Amino acid sequence: MELTRRNFVASAAAATAAMGIAGTAMADESASSADTQSYSQTHEPPTWGVEHMADIDWLGTAPEIADADIVETRETDLLIIGGGNAGMVAAATASDRGLNFEICEKTGLLGTTRNWYGVCNSTQCKEAGKEADPMFMLNELTRYANGKVNQKVIKNWIDNSAEMSDWLVNIMDGYGFDVYFETNTGNEQGAGGCHYFCAPTQHNFNAREDQPEEYQKKSRNELLEDYIGKAGHAINYEYDLAKLVRDGDGPVTGAIFSTKDGYIQINAKNVLLTTGGYAGNYEMLEALNPLLVRCTTAQGGWTFDTGMGIKAAMWVGAEKDVEPAGMIWDRGVTEPGTPCGFVRDEETGGWKFPHEGQFNPASQPFLRVNAEGERFMNESGPYDWNVYCSSQQTYGTWNTVWDANFCDDVVKFDKLGCASLTIIMRDMFMQEGGVFDQMAEEGTLVKADTLEELAEGLNIPVDTFLATVERYNEIAESGVDEDFGKEDYRLSTLKTPPFYGVTCGGTILCTGDGIKINEHMQVKDTQNKVIEGLYAAGDCSGSFFSGVYPELFPGLACGRTMTEARQAVKFIAGE
């Protein structure tokens, strides 16, 4: 099925909102002054020091829970902890096999769903003639991590993601969805100094014309809940994991949950953690991934991902990945002059990022300048490449600028993966009264008739900015980027008013460093031994990423999450 604007919108309305293509939330009023002064005019740049990381006890200790405090005890064969992408695939797989299982979710709703997911050599990929060499895929992912991974864990996704996808496609077909495979990947992109491999992995679900009304606007996880419900299974909502149960060096035999009725213990022959990462735990982010904090302005992930599954596993002897692996996008639009890093939440007194959500057009490779008005990078790199380059600049942020030729430029740029949403919906942004005009009224985007006014609105030195634009226009017209080596087709002049600009930092989506596992998703302890009865899948599991997220494998985070969950259940079932 061809991806069109109409069927894309019909099938992915919820996902679109989550991707933040229509703008981003406003920051606290405290981050900007009542007059025309920006944060940078009234505040010094942040000074990061060891005091920010010192003595952060993010792990804590397991709570002591007396037997008398447990109001109910239940028995099951398989306990799934977490109702997100991994948990729902695990539950559906267990349901298909007739397993006796329970699934518990700490909130009152299912985890956020991204329809985009990554598969290696799917049926649709092969039909399109885009089959990739599995060994090349394995070693390319290992290269991203500088070898700091378990290749058998990666190979599990390579070998089994296609089967997972076929199974999922069959289920989604029953709810009126077809699968879409992004065919313009699987080749070497770029020229000049920016050659890289973009893997043919991106898949998505599109609603058919004949989709029953009852399934419209439902997320994939909601449909999987319906799927297991028809087989007689229900999710235990508001079951907050307190601790795992393990006697000494023996197997894990269950878990204790905090519920509105008190503590409930569920004993199980096998426990599968699908609790997500720690993108919503700011103590863990600061302690484990301080660089990410220093180049992030917006929270774009599931804030209920507080790392509890990781901590609970460590309390019973599991080992965590040493190096962090945050998934960060270059889409955290903020008011000009706002530095990266945490701000105080006036309501809770805790920490938060200044903004929420994502501004998808920020990933387009337009000219980027720092707070001094100077170009400082090749803007055509992967999402986190752009963010981490900016971490070296004042405030950790950058300014992205473009002109009235936006719609033509983004088509020419040919960005892939989720960045292609901007191409599909470019008219929504540029039309009179559209997203850009709305953001200009809110103060998160500058729209100006002259380059001088644009620089002033972004609070960057006018003369330096004008010189930068003049130089960049020369580069774009020549077709050769002698300063940073950007591809010729991703060069565009800045000459046609009106002019636009936004100040950006990173947007954190999730974390990918977690509990070490083997190829069967069995959790390993600090001696590299399997902890019997304990499994982990998705963002709470580790051994797959290190340092960075391989963003040129589109959909990989979700794809590996679902594949790991399904394979864990199949292994438990004896397959």
Secondary structure as GFF3:
##gff-version 3
##sequence-region A 1 575
A	DSSP	alpha_helix	5	11	.	.	.	ID=ss1
A	DSSP	alpha_helix	13	19	.	.	.	ID=ss2
A	DSSP	three_ten_helix	29	31	.	.	.	ID=ss3
A	DSSP	alpha_helix	39	42	.	.	.	ID=ss4
A	DSSP	three_ten_helix	50	52	.	.	.	ID=ss5
A	DSSP	three_ten_helix	67	69	.	.	.	ID=ss6
A	DSSP	beta_strand	70	81	.	.	.	ID=ss7
A	DSSP	alpha_helix	85	96	.	.	.	ID=ss8
A	DSSP	beta_strand	101	105	.	.	.	ID=ss9
A	DSSP	beta_strand	117	118	.	.	.	ID=ss10
A	DSSP	alpha_helix	123	127	.	.	.	ID=ss11
A	DSSP	alpha_helix	134	144	.	.	.	ID=ss12
A	DSSP	alpha_helix	151	173	.	.	.	ID=ss13
A	DSSP	beta_strand	177	181	.	.	.	ID=ss14
A	DSSP	beta_strand	187	189	.	.	.	ID=ss15
A	DSSP	beta_strand	196	198	.	.	.	ID=ss16
A	DSSP	beta_strand	202	207	.	.	.	ID=ss17
A	DSSP	three_ten_helix	213	215	.	.	.	ID=ss18
A	DSSP	alpha_helix	220	229	.	.	.	ID=ss19
A	DSSP	beta_strand	235	237	.	.	.	ID=ss20
A	DSSP	beta_strand	240	246	.	.	.	ID=ss21
A	DSSP	beta_strand	252	259	.	.	.	ID=ss22
A	DSSP	beta_strand	262	273	.	.	.	ID=ss23
A	DSSP	alpha_helix	282	288	.	.	.	ID=ss24
A	DSSP	alpha_helix	290	293	.	.	.	ID=ss25
A	DSSP	beta_strand	296	299	.	.	.	ID=ss26
A	DSSP	alpha_helix	308	315	.	.	.	ID=ss27
A	DSSP	beta_strand	326	334	.	.	.	ID=ss28
A	DSSP	beta_strand	343	344	.	.	.	ID=ss29
A	DSSP	beta_strand	351	352	.	.	.	ID=ss30
A	DSSP	beta_strand	355	356	.	.	.	ID=ss31
A	DSSP	three_ten_helix	360	363	.	.	.	ID=ss32
A	DSSP	beta_strand	367	369	.	.	.	ID=ss33
A	DSSP	alpha_helix	383	390	.	.	.	ID=ss34
A	DSSP	three_ten_helix	394	396	.	.	.	ID=ss35
A	DSSP	beta_strand	398	402	.	.	.	ID=ss36
A	DSSP	alpha_helix	406	413	.	.	.	ID=ss37
A	DSSP	three_ten_helix	417	420	.	.	.	ID=ss38
A	DSSP	alpha_helix	421	424	.	.	.	ID=ss39
A	DSSP	alpha_helix	426	430	.	.	.	ID=ss40
A	DSSP	alpha_helix	435	442	.	.	.	ID=ss41
A	DSSP	beta_strand	446	448	.	.	.	ID=ss42
A	DSSP	alpha_helix	451	458	.	.	.	ID=ss43
A	DSSP	alpha_helix	462	478	.	.	.	ID=ss44
A	DSSP	three_ten_helix	488	490	.	.	.	ID=ss45
A	DSSP	beta_strand	499	511	.	.	.	ID=ss46
A	DSSP	beta_strand	522	524	.	.	.	ID=ss47
A	DSSP	beta_strand	530	536	.	.	.	ID=ss48
A	DSSP	three_ten_helix	538	540	.	.	.	ID=ss49
A	DSSP	alpha_helix	556	572	.	.	.	ID=ss50
###
